[in-house]
Amino acid sequence: MPPDTRLDSASYHENITPILAVLRDAFQDLEGHALEVGSGTGQHVVDFAREFPGITWWPTDIDPHHLKSIEAWRQYVSLPNLNAPVRLDASQTDWELGQSNRPPGDGFVVMVCINVVHISPWATTAGLLRNAGKYLLPGGLLYLYGPYSRDGRHTAPSNQRFDQYLRAQNPAWGVRDIASIETAGREQGLSLQSVIDMPVNNVSIILKRVPDGAGP
């Protein structure tokens, strides 16, 4: 890497190709605004902006080093549909979008969150789902990626070891169960659409914002 503030993530290189394969199918023909929650190094959102030129991308993160890296990557690629990163604490009850120097608050067609849910307290996931229910347009999609358990069972011994490692680092962290995501999402007007097995025992989860007044 050149001597600048761009960070390089090994997991990005491992997962970007299978993630794009899922998103090409899910996001085809979509136009509008997209919010990425927890953009990390900024490498994923650069590829998303390239792959989906009809979508305007808004990267966010809480870590100042990540925000610098996202902006450095943004300037490096200079894509017209990729906006400057904004600090966002996903655990907050209200993200206060639509205010000055913040992403728009009038609705997103897509929200994306990659490798965040397991390395953050449950309050972060609750805030993500709550605000997805608030800021996604009816029919809008929330895409989650990372390791998840199913019906209280880990999908592989490596995921169980990873879960134990995470909880040793911080008892509030850990691999979440898909059923917990589905239940919490339903309470916010989000309907589980698909669960897709990914390489290295990861999972893609897609939830859809249910139109107001409709059933899940």
Secondary structure per residue as TSV (DSSP state, phi and psi in degrees):
chain	resnum	aa	ss	phi	psi
A	1	M	-	360.0	144.3
A	2	P	-	-67.8	159.6
A	3	P	S	-76.6	70.8
A	4	D	S	-135.6	-165.0
A	5	T	S	-91.8	7.7
A	6	R	-	-72.0	126.4
A	7	L	-	-96.1	154.7
A	8	D	-	-125.4	121.7
A	9	S	-	-103.5	129.2
A	10	A	H	-64.3	-37.7
A	11	S	H	-65.9	-31.0
A	12	Y	H	-58.5	-47.8
A	13	H	H	-65.1	-28.8
A	14	E	H	-78.5	-32.9
A	15	N	H	-113.5	-9.0
A	16	I	H	-64.1	-38.6
A	17	T	H	-66.2	-50.0
A	18	P	H	-66.2	-32.7
A	19	I	H	-64.3	-45.6
A	20	L	H	-62.4	-35.0
A	21	A	H	-61.5	-38.8
A	22	V	H	-70.8	-44.9
A	23	L	H	-70.3	-30.5
A	24	R	H	-59.4	-37.4
A	25	D	H	-75.3	-42.8
A	26	A	H	-75.7	-34.0
A	27	F	S	-103.1	4.2
A	28	Q	T	-59.3	135.8
A	29	D	T	71.7	5.0
A	30	L	-	-77.7	144.5
A	31	E	-	-138.7	146.0
A	32	G	E	137.6	-149.6
A	33	H	E	-108.4	145.8
A	34	A	E	-130.4	140.6
A	35	L	E	-114.2	125.4
A	36	E	E	-101.5	126.2
A	37	V	S	-101.3	120.2
A	38	G	S	76.2	62.1
A	39	S	-	-74.7	-10.6
A	40	G	T	61.5	-126.8
A	41	T	T	-69.8	-22.6
A	42	G	S	96.9	-0.1
A	43	Q	H	-72.8	-38.8
A	44	H	H	-61.4	-47.9
A	45	V	H	-66.7	-27.8
A	46	V	H	-61.8	-46.4
A	47	D	H	-67.8	-34.8
A	48	F	H	-63.8	-42.5
A	49	A	H	-64.8	-37.2
A	50	R	H	-66.7	-44.0
A	51	E	H	-73.7	-31.3
A	52	F	-	-125.7	76.0
A	53	P	T	-66.5	-18.1
A	54	G	T	-81.3	-3.5
A	55	I	E	-111.1	132.8
A	56	T	E	-92.1	122.4
A	57	W	E	-101.4	136.5
A	58	W	E	-122.1	100.5
A	59	P	E	-81.5	147.7
A	60	T	E	-141.2	158.6
A	61	D	E	-166.2	165.0
A	62	I	S	-101.6	-19.0
A	63	D	-	-87.2	124.5
A	64	P	H	-62.7	-32.4
A	65	H	H	-67.9	-38.0
A	66	H	H	-66.0	-42.0
A	67	L	H	-60.4	-39.0
A	68	K	H	-65.5	-40.7
A	69	S	H	-66.6	-42.3
A	70	I	H	-59.7	-45.7
A	71	E	H	-65.6	-37.8
A	72	A	H	-64.4	-42.8
A	73	W	H	-65.0	-39.3
A	74	R	H	-60.4	-45.1
A	75	Q	H	-68.4	-33.6
A	76	Y	H	-65.9	-41.7
A	77	V	H	-90.7	-27.2
A	78	S	-	51.8	61.0
A	79	L	-	-98.6	135.8
A	80	P	T	-68.4	-20.0
A	81	N	T	-104.4	18.9
A	82	L	B	-119.6	114.4
A	83	N	-	-88.7	166.3
A	84	A	-	-65.2	146.0
A	85	P	-	-70.7	153.5
A	86	V	E	-128.5	139.5
A	87	R	E	-70.3	129.7
A	88	L	-	-143.1	125.9
A	89	D	-	-97.1	104.4
A	90	A	T	-65.0	-19.7
A	91	S	T	-76.1	-11.4
A	92	Q	S	-67.8	146.6
A	93	T	S	-62.3	-42.5
A	94	D	-	-129.2	124.5
A	95	W	-	-79.9	-5.9
A	96	E	-	55.1	42.2
A	97	L	T	-72.8	157.0
A	98	G	T	90.6	-7.7
A	99	Q	S	-84.7	174.7
A	100	S	T	-56.5	132.7
A	101	N	T	61.0	26.5
A	102	R	S	-121.1	159.2
A	103	P	-	-58.2	158.3
A	104	P	-	-64.7	152.5
A	105	G	S	-108.1	11.7
A	106	D	S	-100.3	18.4
A	107	G	-	116.5	136.3
A	108	F	E	-114.7	144.5
A	109	V	E	-81.6	-22.7
A	110	V	E	-146.4	142.4
A	111	M	E	-128.9	140.8
A	112	V	E	-129.2	138.0
A	113	C	E	-145.1	111.7
A	114	I	E	-115.0	126.7
A	115	N	S	52.1	47.6
A	116	V	-	-120.1	-41.3
A	117	V	G	-57.7	-38.4
A	118	H	G	-83.1	-18.7
A	119	I	G	-112.1	42.2
A	120	S	S	-157.4	158.5
A	121	P	-	-64.1	160.4
A	122	W	H	-58.4	-28.6
A	123	A	H	-57.5	-31.3
A	124	T	H	-67.2	-44.7
A	125	T	H	-65.4	-41.5
A	126	A	H	-61.1	-42.5
A	127	G	H	-65.8	-38.0
A	128	L	H	-61.8	-48.5
A	129	L	H	-67.3	-40.3
A	130	R	H	-61.3	-46.5
A	131	N	H	-78.4	-23.8
A	132	A	H	-63.9	-42.3
A	133	G	H	-63.6	-27.1
A	134	K	H	-86.4	-43.3
A	135	Y	H	-102.2	-15.9
A	136	L	E	-72.1	141.2
A	137	L	E	-68.2	154.5
A	138	P	E	-53.3	128.0
A	139	G	E	87.7	-6.7
A	140	G	E	-67.8	156.3
A	141	L	E	-112.4	139.7
A	142	L	E	-110.7	122.1
A	143	Y	E	-109.7	125.6
A	144	L	E	-118.7	143.6
A	145	Y	E	-139.2	140.4
A	146	G	E	153.2	-170.5
A	147	P	-	-81.2	137.0
A	148	Y	E	-141.6	152.4
A	149	S	E	-95.5	164.3
A	150	R	B	-124.6	122.6
A	151	D	T	51.7	41.1
A	152	G	T	80.0	4.5
A	153	R	B	-119.0	136.6
A	154	H	-	-70.6	147.1
A	155	T	S	-81.7	-11.7
A	156	A	S	-162.5	152.2
A	157	P	H	-56.2	-34.3
A	158	S	H	-64.8	-35.5
A	159	N	H	-69.4	-36.0
A	160	Q	H	-64.3	-42.7
A	161	R	H	-64.7	-39.5
A	162	F	H	-64.5	-41.0
A	163	D	H	-60.3	-44.9
A	164	Q	H	-62.9	-39.5
A	165	Y	H	-63.3	-45.3
A	166	L	H	-61.2	-46.2
A	167	R	H	-67.4	-26.6
A	168	A	H	-70.8	-33.0
A	169	Q	H	-72.0	-40.9
A	170	N	-	-156.5	116.2
A	171	P	T	-59.0	-18.5
A	172	A	T	-84.0	-9.9
A	173	W	-	-89.2	175.2
A	174	G	-	146.0	158.6
A	175	V	-	-68.0	125.2
A	176	R	E	-91.1	159.0
A	177	D	E	-92.6	140.7
A	178	I	H	-59.5	-36.7
A	179	A	H	-62.9	-35.2
A	180	S	H	-67.0	-39.5
A	181	I	H	-64.1	-44.7
A	182	E	H	-62.2	-44.9
A	183	T	H	-65.5	-47.5
A	184	A	H	-65.7	-36.0
A	185	G	H	-67.5	-40.9
A	186	R	H	-59.5	-36.8
A	187	E	H	-64.4	-19.7
A	188	Q	T	-106.0	13.7
A	189	G	T	82.2	26.3
A	190	L	E	-114.1	131.6
A	191	S	E	-109.2	129.0
A	192	L	E	-65.5	123.6
A	193	Q	E	-101.6	-42.1
A	194	S	E	-160.0	151.4
A	195	V	E	-128.1	120.0
A	196	I	E	-120.9	122.3
A	197	D	E	-67.7	137.0
A	198	M	E	-123.3	169.0
A	199	P	G	-60.0	158.2
A	200	V	G	56.9	37.4
A	201	N	G	60.8	30.7
A	202	N	E	-98.3	172.1
A	203	V	E	-140.4	142.2
A	204	S	E	-101.3	131.0
A	205	I	E	-121.5	130.8
A	206	I	E	-121.9	124.2
A	207	L	E	-116.7	148.9
A	208	K	E	-118.2	138.0
A	209	R	E	-72.6	120.4
A	210	V	-	-77.3	134.8
A	211	P	-	-55.9	144.2
A	212	D	T	-55.1	131.5
A	213	G	T	89.4	-8.4
A	214	A	-	-93.5	157.9
A	215	G	-	-76.7	163.7
A	216	P	-	-68.2	360.0
